[in-house]
Amino acid sequence: MEKVIRIGSNQEAQAFCGLHDANLKIIEKEFRVKLNLRGDRLKLSGTSLNIRKAADLIDYLLNSIRLR
């Protein structure tokens, strides 16, 4: 299964991904999903349950970044 989440800007993507994409790597490991960021689209691949859990966290983090 796959899901796509839109990232608002380059600054938002940098804050979300972290240094050397460290945050993406942590999410991939903890939720057993594959993340692929291309342009303004973050694609999640994995099982539906794992994608749902990872997407909830990603939505929470992006909303926090947007409120800064």
HUMOMO-V562517 format. One line per field, one symbol per residue. ss: DSSP state (H for helix, E for strand, L for the rest). Layout:
# HUMOMO-V562517
ss: ???
This chain:
# HUMOMO-V562517
ss: LEEEEELLLHHHHHHHHLHHHHHHHHHHHHHLLEEEEELLEEEEELLHHHHHHHHHHHHHHHHHHHLL
